[in-house]
Amino acid sequence: MRRFLQITIYFIILAVGVATGLVWNIYIQSETAELHAVIDDSHRQIKALQAQVLTQQAELATLHQRPLVALLTMNEQALAPAPYASSQSDQSPASTRESSAEQSAENEDKADTDEKEMTPATEETALARLDQFLEDIAGMRRRDRRRQRRQLVEELREMGEPALTALLQLLEEGDTLRERRWAMRLLGALRDPIALPALENVLVGDEDVRMRRNAARNLRRLQRPESIPALETALNNPQEDWYVRIQAARTLAQLGEARGVDGLLDVYAESVDDGLARFGAFRALNSLNNAAALPLMRQIVASESDVSYRRRAVRFLGRNGNQEDYSLLQQVMESQNEQPSIVEAAQNAYADLSTR
């Protein structure tokens, strides 16, 4: 009996110990879980605070970089009542900052535009822009120079009268030939009649042949009847450069002056020993499509001239000829010794005449 009692007490003590250990283990696990939760929550709060600090630093940096006009505009918008408060309150902080940044950029663009509109163009700004252009195109490829030139012409056109005045001044008083030539080119590109007297003076009076060539070419771009006397003076001067005379004659022809085509025929006849001048006059006559050049073109087709001349002359007959040219083209097509390219051109010209 006594031993049974001892055994029972032993098992009771053992059971109490086991129960106490289980309870303690559960308590420790619970406390550990709570501790981990607290630590995780602390980490999240720290990260949120760090993000908030970074955001505030970025906003402060943006505020320092914004111009005064943008800051004043933002302050006015902040003080103005919001018409849709309920919808704005639903926006997240990130979307609010994004909208604020977009508004700031718009304000900066508007401020730049207003500043440009408030600053009128002057002769000094036009000359400064031209200097920059001349510096930028140094060493550029031709295609890139043309693109820069088109952009410059648009800017000068927007500047208006100050740009024209600056270019005229540079044409007359430029320090270098390069500056004067570009001033003349840009005046021609702007196509403003105010440049006519200056271009005419260069055409009939400048000692540099390159300047006279540029003047003749740009007067052709303007094509103003007021320039006819100066063009006739250049054309009628047998000592003048052939390119200047051709450009003057071509402009006169485009203005409806018969002297223009006659002048080109004269240059062609006089340039027997100058291949460049002869071909330049022939090409100008070919491009004008004037019936006054038909006798010369028929003569070239029937002659033993260079193939490139004859082929162009045949095409001219197809565009501008009449019934008198059928027989000539027929002879070319039936010739056994004719160049294939000439025969083909004659066939096409004959078909063109038939459909006209």
Secondary structure as GFF3:
##gff-version 3
##sequence-region A 1 356
A	DSSP	alpha_helix	2	65	.	.	.	ID=ss1
A	DSSP	alpha_helix	68	79	.	.	.	ID=ss2
A	DSSP	alpha_helix	85	89	.	.	.	ID=ss3
A	DSSP	alpha_helix	93	118	.	.	.	ID=ss4
A	DSSP	alpha_helix	123	136	.	.	.	ID=ss5
A	DSSP	alpha_helix	142	159	.	.	.	ID=ss6
A	DSSP	alpha_helix	161	173	.	.	.	ID=ss7
A	DSSP	alpha_helix	177	190	.	.	.	ID=ss8
A	DSSP	three_ten_helix	193	195	.	.	.	ID=ss9
A	DSSP	alpha_helix	196	205	.	.	.	ID=ss10
A	DSSP	alpha_helix	209	222	.	.	.	ID=ss11
A	DSSP	three_ten_helix	225	227	.	.	.	ID=ss12
A	DSSP	alpha_helix	228	235	.	.	.	ID=ss13
A	DSSP	alpha_helix	242	254	.	.	.	ID=ss14
A	DSSP	alpha_helix	258	270	.	.	.	ID=ss15
A	DSSP	alpha_helix	275	288	.	.	.	ID=ss16
A	DSSP	three_ten_helix	291	293	.	.	.	ID=ss17
A	DSSP	alpha_helix	294	302	.	.	.	ID=ss18
A	DSSP	alpha_helix	307	320	.	.	.	ID=ss19
A	DSSP	three_ten_helix	323	325	.	.	.	ID=ss20
A	DSSP	alpha_helix	326	334	.	.	.	ID=ss21
A	DSSP	alpha_helix	340	355	.	.	.	ID=ss22
###
